[in-house]
Amino acid sequence: MTVGSDISRYPNTPRPTCRGYLHKRTQSAILKGWRKRWFVLKHNGYLQYYKHKKDEGKCRPLEVTKLEGAEIGVDTSLGKPFVFKCIPQNGNRIFYFCATSNQEMKRWLEAMDKAVHP
């Protein structure tokens, strides 16, 4: 049983397809750079993230994005290894993510690809 998430309260809820820390590129008017965030890709194809792992199931996610129909792929334009991007179908934002290894990046890309093409 997982403590601190909706899984413990709702045992019949399917486990998320993928979860873990990724660095997300921040490009607001004030902040620029990479922020480490806890990401959860749900079975329903929604990607949500939290400031910390412990926030999952206790706090509302900082953002929730539907991946169905999104464009995802490796990105080399930022000159940083293990970077991939996601452009949701509504197209009004581009998310840049950075994994800690090539294996971790592939794990996320495979899971996201399944959510993009359910």
Buried (B, 14 or more C-beta within 10 A) or exposed (E): EEEEBEBEEEEEEEEBBBBBBBBBBEEEEEEEEBEEBBBBBBEEBBBBBBEEBEBBBEEEBBEEBBBEBBEBEEBEEEEEEBBBBBBBEEEEEEBBBBBBEEEBBBBBBEBBEBBBEE
